[in-house]
Amino acid sequence: MPEKTVTIASRSGLHARPAKIFVQAAARQSVPVRIRTGDRPPAPATSILAVLALGAEHGTAVTLEAEGPGADEALDALAALLARDLDTEEPADA
Amino acid sequence: MPETVRGLGVSPGRAAGRAHRMAGPPPLPAPRPVSDAAGEVRRATEALRSVAGHLEAHAAKASDPEAGAILEAQSMIAADPGLAESVEKAVASGLDAVRAVDAACAHHRRALEEAGGYFADRAGDLDDIRNRAVATLLGLPMPGVPDPGHPFVLIADDLAPADTAGLDPAAVLALVTLKGGPTSHTAILARALGLPAVVACRGAAAIEDGTWVSVDGALGEVGVGIGEEAAAAVQREAVEARERRATGHGPGRTADGRSVPLLLNIGSAHDLPEGEGAEGVGLFRTEFLFLDRRDAPGLKEQVAAYAAVLRALPGRRVVIRTLDAGSDKPLPFLGLPEEANPALGVRGLRTSRVRAEVLDTQLDAIAEAARGGEAEVWVMAPMVSTVAEAEDFARRARGRGLSHVGVMVEVPAAALEAGRLLEKVDFLSIGTNDLGQYTYAADRQHGELADLLDPWQPALLRLVAMCAEAGRAAGKPVGVCGEAAADPLLAPVLAGMGIGSLSMSATGVPAVREALGRLSAARCEEIAQRVLAAPDPAAARAAAGDAVR
């Protein structure tokens, strides 16, 4: 299954605004994406509860996985998002 | 017909508007046997969807982007597919819709708590969502601060910090609670936000949502059913009063110019307002340096913390209170044993009986900071009850070169001995909160006894007057640094008794300055006599209120 590992760049970790932005972006992808830390069982990236429960802080490596047509594009887009510091960016839609 | 219900005024000012009640968390009804599992799942998920929609709408309206983002994240949690899945599982295990929502939220709450750190902080969101969804299912009023879409007077049983975290001071005109006392969270919050507040107002239980009410946070009165016109008049007056206060400045004084310095109660240099600032500090609590520590802070650290405050107030008075600890405010390094009755135990200056070196180091630090600054340093000890204690403290402080040494009057014994205390020390500072607690033998934290802790209680006022009289006889200053000092109705009374300075949190100063500035010293004395003659708090307030109007 295609997967991609990326380090959380946001200073507050995958929490608060970064978590919200990530989950909203995951919901826009054409394929279901899952997220995990280390060897723990993966969780749907569209669930903010599951994403928060990862406890992924700044510098934590997380792995994204997806399958089917468009999987690679979805992984690229979401990985690129996590590699940015979402805390410092202006809200695009506010 | 308008009627008046009374409670305890804890934050002065007047306001009027429609009353709206804060509902508590809905109680869980007894479990129901499930016959239609699909129906239960549908009802539960519909309730969660409705909560999500409500939170989203709120988020869109939020004026503060931070608050909006938090609400949006909350809305996403309520709509989370993982939560819906847990609800389905819970119903499959035999739970009805209400119990399934409760169980699903509890499940995810645990997951967040296990993630730890700031992820665990979001656990409270699930409680809120659970309460809202359960209320929706049961057709009960939505818990939390109401949002009627217009400014309102908030009526609540009591307010906890979590309830008020999202409270919008622009939407809330005043606070009225059925429980609580002068030192309750509601009171502290109201004073910090500058909102009029009445607590311990049982009569407010009968106020219906949407009723026009007026609130007088000085008199502790709530006018119920006053109508829209009267409410508008009160609001106009309140706005004018606020404007007058905002433009007021300068030192505290009566209309004819008798000086009554208005000093600040602070916990550290952070509490000092910016700008031209205060006339001085009447109570610098030093506890913050000592809290959450395994070892006592060293001399250098203490000198730096005291110097930070002294530097900000060159030429002005700074009254530093030595460590006020006890088994009710435990400090691990003091090694105090647990006590059955902490309020009557080893606290305040009494801790120096067990750990004299802690006080000695603190006095060394204060003396050193004083030598390095230009502020006028006064030092005082808390919880003094005998002349011998005062004498011992004064000897230690003066031995280090501190020249303004005083003690706090917080127990009736000290008030009764005020004259003799002033033979040993240079000033007295009355802590009305503790003096009230010990005079009326009523725990400050006890919500049911709030009436006994009323700063207008006659025995408390008589003890304050005795201290003031002793000060006058000795030619030495006597100040008040409890919350009573921030009551603009009481401030002229205290000044009239001969209290020389009033110390309060910074937000209290403008209203007190205005109240004092409207009356001559002679008029203050006259009002004080009337108040002292009153047999109970209501009569005392009325006597002062009549005189001021």
Interface residues (C-beta under 8 A of the other chain):
Chain A: S12 G13 H15 A16 R17 A19 K20 V23 Q24 A43 P44 T46 S47 I48 L49 A50 L52 A53 L54 G55 E57 P91 A94
Chain B: P65 G68 A69 I70 E72 A73 M76 I77 D80 P81 G82 L83 H108 A111 L112 E114 A115 G116 G117 Y118 F119 R122
